[in-house]
């Protein structure tokens, strides 16, 4: 199997620069392919970090490189093309330099020992540009964002000096539901100044043309007027939460050693792990142990062919949706269509283009994982659901060292039935979402936050001892009690109770949950709106 690559920004930029310099010096076709692969990998990395402006620059460079890819006979490319690509490289590296935030402060609830800083520390500043006619709405939204831990800076809607510190996001709140030419110019200028920031436009009309025009100017997300402010809060809070990024795994079923070597070398350049077998008879055995995200299947192999192997897998529930991409020299279109009809997802011709192979593999895996993730999320809050939260906690306990720290909290909204009975279920749902947003805003991306059921939540804080965890949860408890929840007659306030338990005093996921839940019942019995620790006799 391949080994993962380093995942730091410096390493990726170094790889990109050295591959480009090597090609400029020697001009060989395979060096240009490696350069294009490095650009693609960097774009994927920035996309994972939700840095849309840098993704755009990478994609522009990648498209320009692929336009010059050709074959061995077209390399080295002419000096004018080298110069054009060099200018795009310089723009990309300059934008990365201005977007880094090396002096960002650590959030107070993060542990200071035993944990390295993230590779890219995201700022918590939001720029808000609102037309005078929408000042009231902007002020209300600003108060909400401030409550959830963001520093909101009001900027003039028209041209003006921009702060030096790059924001996490920029919110545009126009007076009308369509952008004027001067608005588009302003957006374009801010996009250029803030390549790593998320640009969000509120109040857009529901039509393709104006949305496309905004996207071309640099807007990343457009939000219809009727979806505010809930969608704005969700969108901004998601920026500080990063998905778990387990390494992609690809099973290669191929009897050609040369083809296997080329596939593994290509995918390794993207940090993709591979396992190769030359006997399709071992397919089920290896699938069970390796658990890949995708299969690259040769069409013609000894004993039986790839289509037959795929038909077997499609009859098994565990593998019915697993992506399968055929690799073959078969040029007959009818045969290709039949192979896809019988269970394949895509067909790549041999000899394959390495850049295309990597792009197909990554795209198919990401869609597959996104589909799996959607089944693990709670529909109301977007947090992990009950089953996914339990599974994640088991994995966290398994990864915690014998003398490591892991604290689990079970949280329950007080008197929630009375809220539903008095104000109605829509208001009750808003109270649940408010607590979910607060947890997402106050906790780290590495923390487990799940909706365990109804009005109950599970939180797990790795590398955080019991005393520190209690302080973190208690601060959230006080903030939640101060959070107003709107209803037709005004606003209400709610509270929650919590129980906490810590590893290694409790050493299994099930026991941690049970101990924290028992402590939660103690908190309820002792008057609610409080936190209790698990007791051990």
Beta strands, then each sheet from edge to edge (+ up, - down):
strand 1: 125-130
strand 2: 151-155
strand 3: 169-173
strand 4: 198-202
strand 5: 221-223
strand 6: 249-253
strand 7: 273-277
strand 8: 294-298
strand 9: 323-328
strand 10: 346-349
strand 11: 406-413
strand 12: 448-453
strand 13: 456-462
strand 14: 485-487
strand 15: 490-492
strand 16: 496-503
strand 17: 531-533
sheet 1: 2+ 1+ 3+ 4+ 5+
sheet 2: 7+ 6+ 8+ 9+ 10+
sheet 3: 12+ 13- 11+ 16- 17-
sheet 4: 14+ 15-
end
